[in-house]
Amino acid sequence: MEKRSFVTIANFSKEKILYMLEMAREFEKHPNRHLLYGRVVATLFFEPSTRTRLSFETAANRLGARVIGFSDPKATSSSKGETLKDTIKMVSNYADIIVMRHYLEGAATYATEVTNVPIVNAGDGAHQHPSQTMLDLYSIYKTQGTLENLNIFLVGDLKYGRTVHSLIQAMRHFNPTFHFIAPDELRMPEEYKIYCREHGIKFEEHHEFTAESIADADILYMTRVQQERFTDLMEYERVKNVYILTPEMLVHSRKNMKILHPLPRVNEISQGVDDCEQAYYFQQAQNGLYAREAILCDVLGITLDEVKADGARISE
């Protein structure tokens, strides 16, 4: 089987994205398979994670694979000074695929250069989070019936929010209009605005966050202000509660509008929003299982046709 890494979604074609979404839909029909029976998936999380780590491990288990790895680097030899290179090369002896989250930007790309075992990027610093993007795209497609011509509002920490950075790159094929809502300290980095201009992606920047300012949203994508990315805690205190979504702010929202959030949330979405029909962030997290099943299979060379044939067998 062909083996390939999944480090960024920036080089995915429109056809490849739709292919992966179709595979995720197949796994939603039948999550429990044996397509990875006998395989070993290593999950190396150098940064804290709940949803990403557990959904990747659940995906591997539901596909019949075995899981090894760690969620606390302090319990590994990296705490003794072992380099990332040595850790990757060592784990490569034991696993068929490595799912890695790291606090350094570019760590996943570096890992691909020191091993022949495929690497799946589960988040590298404030840079990319491509597996989250796949489940975001699947959630958008499920709720809107299309990825084309949507008004997508990105709110909160757009400077350090790797999920929104990856989403911009993935949506370039589908003629979106982005609205970036952030305080000056957390505005979208210039490199991603340049990316939008180079790829003909329409965007506007705003500071205001009111019922009226978000009334045209098809997707309202909230993000957490990430304390762990700040070197100045006073700056974090100034911006952490700038934007808080409440049920009252949804009075003018479109019928099709859905609220997404990569989670965990802190204060940026009030608990009262959970009961609103627009709230979709917990279902979004569930979609992560199907998207990550698709990613694991695709990286290990299992095709959509094979997944469909396996699903047909299960249905008999």
C-alpha positions as a printed NumPy array, in Angstrom:
array([[  0.   ,   0.   ,   0.   ],
       [  1.1  ,   3.551,  -0.707],
       [  2.092,   5.48 ,   2.398],
       [  1.925,   9.256,   2.675],
       [  1.861,  11.833,   5.444],
       [ -0.902,  14.295,   6.321],
       [  0.844,  17.439,   7.509],
       [ -1.097,  20.259,   5.858],
       [ -4.28 ,  20.675,   3.879],
       [ -2.833,  23.556,   1.859],
       [ -1.831,  21.274,  -1.019],
       [ -5.139,  19.377,  -1.181],
       [ -7.087,  19.817,  -4.395],
       [-10.826,  20.414,  -4.403],
       [-11.296,  16.859,  -5.63 ],
       [ -9.151,  15.466,  -2.827],
       [-11.121,  17.359,  -0.177],
       [-14.455,  16.116,  -1.525],
       [-12.997,  12.601,  -1.745],
       [-12.049,  12.728,   1.953],
       [-15.48 ,  14.049,   2.926],
       [-17.132,  11.21 ,   1.051],
       [-14.93 ,   8.761,   2.929],
       [-15.898,  10.379,   6.245],
       [-19.556,   9.977,   5.291],
       [-18.977,   6.276,   4.684],
       [-17.468,   5.922,   8.143],
       [-20.405,   7.728,   9.71 ],
       [-22.649,   5.011,   8.258],
       [-20.471,   2.251,   9.728],
       [-17.805,   3.463,  12.205],
       [-16.748,  -0.029,  13.299],
       [-14.498,  -1.745,  10.755],
       [-11.463,  -4.03 ,  10.618],
       [ -9.647,  -2.147,   7.863],
       [ -6.593,  -1.502,  10.063],
       [ -6.493,  -4.863,  11.81 ],
       [ -2.88 ,  -5.725,  12.673],
       [ -1.701,  -2.116,  12.337],
       [ -0.165,  -0.062,  15.147],
       [ -0.964,   3.646,  15.501],
       [  1.34 ,   5.74 ,  17.713],
       [ -0.107,   8.92 ,  19.231],
       [  2.607,  11.309,  20.413],
       [  1.115,  14.348,  22.138],
       [  3.737,  16.819,  23.308],
       [  0.911,  19.279,  24.046],
       [ -2.299,  18.711,  26.039],
       [ -5.306,  17.452,  24.093],
       [ -8.656,  15.851,  24.793],
       [-10.782,  15.695,  21.631],
       [ -7.998,  15.306,  19.077],
       [ -6.123,  12.594,  20.948],
       [ -9.202,  10.638,  22.033],
       [-10.864,  10.846,  18.634],
       [ -7.72 ,   9.638,  16.856],
       [ -7.349,   6.797,  19.348],
       [-11.038,   5.934,  19.081],
       [-10.793,   6.024,  15.295],
       [ -7.827,   3.649,  15.382],
       [ -9.602,   1.292,  17.785],
       [-12.836,   1.295,  15.779],
       [-10.809,   0.424,  12.677],
       [ -9.198,  -2.545,  14.422],
       [ -5.738,  -1.065,  15.03 ],
       [ -3.75 ,  -1.072,  18.231],
       [ -2.698,   2.191,  19.839],
       [  0.556,   3.073,  21.588],
       [  1.929,   6.443,  22.629],
       [  1.792,   9.118,  25.288],
       [ -0.142,  12.218,  26.27 ],
       [  2.387,  13.511,  28.805],
       [  5.91 ,  14.107,  27.469],
       [  7.167,  14.415,  31.06 ],
       [  6.72 ,  10.65 ,  31.314],
       [  8.952,  10.025,  28.284],
       [ 12.655,  10.279,  27.512],
       [ 12.116,  13.759,  26.039],
       [ 12.124,  14.925,  29.673],
       [ 15.679,  13.55 ,  29.85 ],
       [ 16.75 ,  15.576,  26.85 ],
       [ 15.979,  13.163,  24.011],
       [ 15.601,  15.074,  20.764],
       [ 12.436,  15.048,  18.663],
       [ 14.411,  13.344,  15.901],
       [ 15.449,  10.481,  18.166],
       [ 11.932,  10.098,  19.59 ],
       [ 10.417,   9.894,  16.093],
       [ 13.021,   7.433,  14.827],
       [ 12.594,   5.266,  17.906],
       [  8.783,   5.17 ,  17.716],
       [  9.018,   4.453,  13.977],
       [ 10.415,   1.051,  14.894],
       [  7.145,   0.139,  16.587],
       [  4.337,   1.808,  14.615],
       [  2.842,   1.861,  11.127],
       [  1.744,   5.488,  11.47 ],
       [  2.502,   8.338,  13.892],
       [ -0.091,  10.918,  14.954],
       [  1.755,  13.827,  16.529],
       [  0.891,  17.095,  18.267],
       [  3.776,  19.404,  19.07 ],
       [  4.182,  22.918,  20.417],
       [  6.705,  23.932,  17.729],
       [  5.537,  25.178,  14.353],
       [  6.834,  22.924,  11.599],
       [  7.464,  19.963,  13.905],
       [  5.246,  17.634,  11.864],
       [  7.037,  18.563,   8.634],
       [ 10.374,  17.945,  10.328],
       [  9.151,  14.536,  11.531],
       [  8.421,  13.472,   7.944],
       [ 12.045,  14.213,   7.08 ],
       [ 13.509,  11.836,   9.657],
       [ 11.279,   8.776,   9.153],
       [  9.621,   6.758,   6.414],
       [  6.613,   6.08 ,   8.647],
       [  3.707,   8.372,   7.684],
       [  3.106,  11.33 ,   9.986],
       [ -0.305,  12.833,  10.756],
       [ -0.155,  16.391,  12.054],
       [ -2.478,  16.724,  15.055],
       [ -1.471,  20.373,  15.535],
       [  1.89 ,  22.131,  15.431],
       [  2.052,  25.255,  17.555],
       [ -0.052,  28.097,  16.163],
       [  0.591,  26.91 ,  12.62 ],
       [ -1.708,  24.167,  11.287],
       [ -4.372,  21.728,  12.462],
       [ -5.371,  19.874,   9.269],
       [ -7.344,  17.022,  10.849],
       [ -9.525,  19.576,  12.647],
       [-10.053,  21.233,   9.279],
       [-11.318,  17.996,   7.762],
       [-13.941,  17.619,  10.485],
       [-14.784,  21.324,  10.174],
       [-15.331,  20.906,   6.432],
       [-17.437,  17.813,   7.028],
       [-19.511,  19.697,   9.609],
       [-20.013,  22.63 ,   7.253],
       [-20.976,  20.332,   4.403],
       [-23.432,  18.371,   6.551],
       [-25.168,  21.473,   7.902],
       [-25.166,  23.61 ,   4.748],
       [-25.452,  20.943,   2.065],
       [-22.542,  22.579,   0.23 ],
       [-19.15 ,  24.17 ,   0.734],
       [-19.714,  26.725,  -2.018],
       [-20.299,  30.485,  -1.666],
       [-20.664,  30.623,   2.117],
       [-20.293,  33.552,   4.522],
       [-17.929,  32.318,   7.215],
       [-17.315,  34.469,  10.293],
       [-14.148,  33.679,  12.266],
       [-14.235,  35.16 ,  15.759],
       [-11.707,  35.546,  18.569],
       [ -8.103,  34.407,  18.543],
       [ -7.204,  34.617,  14.868],
       [ -3.515,  35.199,  15.568],
       [ -2.728,  31.924,  17.325],
       [ -5.769,  29.919,  16.174],
       [ -4.266,  27.2  ,  13.987],
       [ -7.733,  25.822,  13.189],
       [ -8.787,  29.007,  11.398],
       [ -5.476,  29.181,   9.536],
       [ -5.996,  25.703,   8.109],
       [ -9.667,  26.384,   7.335],
       [ -8.802,  29.402,   5.198],
       [ -6.446,  27.322,   3.089],
       [ -8.937,  24.485,   2.652],
       [-11.821,  26.768,   1.669],
       [ -9.899,  28.449,  -1.146],
       [-11.547,  26.084,  -3.638],
       [-15.124,  27.006,  -2.687],
       [-15.472,  30.783,  -3.132],
       [-16.112,  31.724,   0.504],
       [-16.41 ,  35.199,   1.977],
       [-14.572,  35.376,   5.281],
       [-15.244,  37.882,   8.032],
       [-12.396,  38.174,  10.535],
       [-13.606,  39.476,  13.908],
       [-10.812,  40.013,  16.413],
       [ -9.215,  42.616,  18.67 ],
       [ -6.059,  44.222,  17.302],
       [ -3.875,  42.007,  19.501],
       [ -5.36 ,  38.844,  17.974],
       [ -6.097,  39.851,  14.388],
       [ -5.467,  37.495,  11.502],
       [ -1.715,  37.343,  10.71 ],
       [ -0.692,  39.202,   7.584],
       [  0.57 ,  36.024,   5.918],
       [ -2.956,  34.599,   5.818],
       [ -4.411,  37.829,   4.468],
       [ -1.768,  37.735,   1.755],
       [ -2.776,  34.128,   1.107],
       [ -6.393,  35.235,   0.673],
       [ -5.416,  37.949,  -1.786],
       [ -3.204,  35.608,  -3.785],
       [ -5.988,  33.029,  -4.077],
       [ -8.859,  35.417,  -4.702],
       [-10.512,  34.739,  -1.337],
       [-12.816,  37.561,  -0.27 ],
       [-12.443,  38.777,   3.308],
       [-13.329,  41.662,   5.574],
       [-11.956,  42.59 ,   8.989],
       [-14.1  ,  43.784,  11.906],
       [-13.856,  44.589,  15.588],
       [-17.588,  44.732,  16.305],
       [-19.311,  41.586,  17.558],
       [-23.078,  42.138,  17.83 ],
       [-26.321,  40.494,  16.725],
       [-26.368,  42.818,  13.723],
       [-22.743,  42.285,  12.74 ],
       [-23.122,  38.483,  12.52 ],
       [-26.629,  38.399,  10.998],
       [-25.357,  37.342,   7.549],
       [-23.289,  34.397,   8.768],
       [-23.818,  30.917,   7.389],
       [-21.099,  29.632,   9.702],
       [-20.094,  31.375,  12.93 ],
       [-16.743,  29.908,  13.944],
       [-15.863,  30.844,  17.529],
       [-12.37 ,  30.352,  18.948],
       [-10.841,  30.342,  22.41 ],
       [ -8.269,  32.946,  23.374],
       [ -5.313,  30.656,  24.008],
       [ -3.608,  31.598,  27.242],
       [ -0.788,  29.133,  26.618],
       [  0.358,  31.104,  23.537],
       [  0.811,  34.384,  25.432],
       [  4.139,  35.479,  26.88 ],
       [  2.474,  38.521,  28.471],
       [ -0.328,  37.454,  30.843],
       [ -1.506,  41.058,  31.195],
       [ -2.2  ,  41.088,  27.464],
       [ -4.153,  37.85 ,  27.826],
       [ -6.26 ,  39.337,  30.627],
       [ -7.107,  42.322,  28.42 ],
       [ -8.462,  40.239,  25.533],
       [ -9.718,  36.959,  27.022],
       [-13.369,  38.047,  27.357],
       [-13.627,  40.571,  24.531],
       [-16.139,  38.486,  22.554],
       [-18.779,  36.373,  24.299],
       [-21.606,  34.808,  22.292],
       [-24.993,  34.799,  24.064],
       [-28.421,  33.511,  22.954],
       [-29.631,  37.103,  22.563],
       [-27.066,  37.656,  19.816],
       [-28.71 ,  35.023,  17.623],
       [-32.028,  36.852,  17.164],
       [-31.204,  37.977,  13.608],
       [-29.301,  34.878,  12.517],
       [-30.09 ,  32.995,   9.314],
       [-32.104,  29.794,   9.605],
       [-29.231,  27.764,   8.213],
       [-26.576,  29.341,  10.451],
       [-24.539,  27.003,  12.62 ],
       [-22.058,  27.759,  15.376],
       [-18.78 ,  25.872,  15.278],
       [-15.956,  25.813,  17.814],
       [-12.854,  23.57 ,  17.857],
       [-13.188,  23.326,  21.67 ],
       [-12.36 ,  23.525,  24.495],
       [-14.32 ,  26.677,  25.185],
       [-13.712,  28.965,  28.117],
       [-16.06 ,  31.967,  28.241],
       [-16.483,  32.805,  24.557],
       [-19.768,  30.875,  24.2  ],
       [-22.186,  31.169,  27.096],
       [-23.74 ,  27.954,  28.376],
       [-27.163,  29.213,  27.314],
       [-26.189,  28.94 ,  23.64 ],
       [-25.925,  25.143,  24.014],
       [-29.706,  24.814,  23.839],
       [-30.061,  26.989,  20.738],
       [-30.725,  25.255,  17.432],
       [-27.749,  27.034,  15.891],
       [-25.286,  25.338,  18.259],
       [-23.393,  22.574,  16.492],
       [-20.004,  22.367,  18.26 ],
       [-20.64 ,  19.113,  20.12 ],
       [-21.846,  17.391,  16.933],
       [-18.809,  18.919,  15.245],
       [-16.571,  17.135,  17.749],
       [-18.384,  13.862,  17.048],
       [-17.722,  14.34 ,  13.336],
       [-14.044,  14.261,  14.238],
       [-14.247,  10.506,  14.656],
       [-15.402,   9.94 ,  11.08 ],
       [-12.984,  12.465,   9.594],
       [-10.048,  10.938,  11.437],
       [-11.003,   7.419,  10.443],
       [-10.844,   8.673,   6.86 ],
       [ -7.45 ,  10.298,   7.449],
       [ -5.892,   7.181,   8.983],
       [ -7.114,   4.986,   6.15 ],
       [ -6.126,   7.388,   3.41 ],
       [ -2.628,   7.881,   4.795],
       [ -2.191,   4.104,   4.896],
       [ -3.307,   3.781,   1.277],
       [ -6.829,   2.407,   1.794],
       [ -9.056,   3.822,  -0.941],
       [-12.627,   5.107,  -0.906],
       [-13.644,   2.168,  -3.101],
       [-12.255,  -0.25 ,  -0.531],
       [-14.101,   1.565,   2.251],
       [-17.366,   1.426,   0.276],
       [-16.898,  -2.26 ,  -0.511],
       [-16.261,  -2.969,   3.164],
       [-19.391,  -1.   ,   4.072],
       [-21.462,  -2.975,   1.59 ],
       [-20.211,  -6.204,   3.152],
       [-21.204,  -4.972,   6.618],
       [-24.675,  -4.029,   5.362],
       [-25.384,  -7.471,   3.904]])
